[in-house]
């Protein structure tokens, strides 16, 4: 199982075209929408330079980002 954290991209829409930031294995993925097929819960952590950051968190065995049209990325979590 992988722990996957999701949070709103505070740079949207002024600096980024993507609304969501998905963290998987320490790698950030920016997407427009997310399809989640696993149980979710909330978590929070202190990040230096950002302060307290809250996430929607899930555990999954499958993660994929699919481009669905021009500038539209969808994250799939199972």
Secondary structure by P-SEA (a helix, b strand, c coil): cbbbbbbccccccccccccbbbbcccbbbbbcbbbbcbbbbbbbbbcccccbbbbbcccccbbbbbbccccbbbbbcc
